[in-house]
Amino acid sequence: MKPIRDPAYRDWIRALPCWICGRRPCDAHHALAGAMAQKCDDTACLPLCSTIGTRQGHHDMADNRKEFAHRFNLNIPAIIRELNRRYWELRIEQGAPRLACSPGLIGAELRT
């Protein structure tokens, strides 16, 4: 199954402050491992700043997600669920059709 791609969601994530330090601008970092060497769904992205050099600080999540989560005391699946909830509430306020659940919530919960 192909991962969900949602450019509008990634743009919304990039507009948020860094989840760790509050800096802007941010990148939308895929926070969960995808299946078969693919990136995870776009709905499993975290806003992380790009002011720290690659492979340092916040950017090292891709190398070792568990160590990254432990170092910054993060519950990544819970953060992803919260970001999905906020995004879909905003979309519904803007008139988007109501779905039974957002696409990312199910995928994030299954991969935890």
Secondary structure, DSSP 8 states (H G I E B T S, - for coil): ------HHHHHHHHHS--TTT--SSEEEEE-SB-GGG-B--GGGEEEEESSS-TTSGGGGGGT-HHHHHHHTT--HHHHHHHHHHHHHHHHHHTT----SS-HHHHHHHHT-
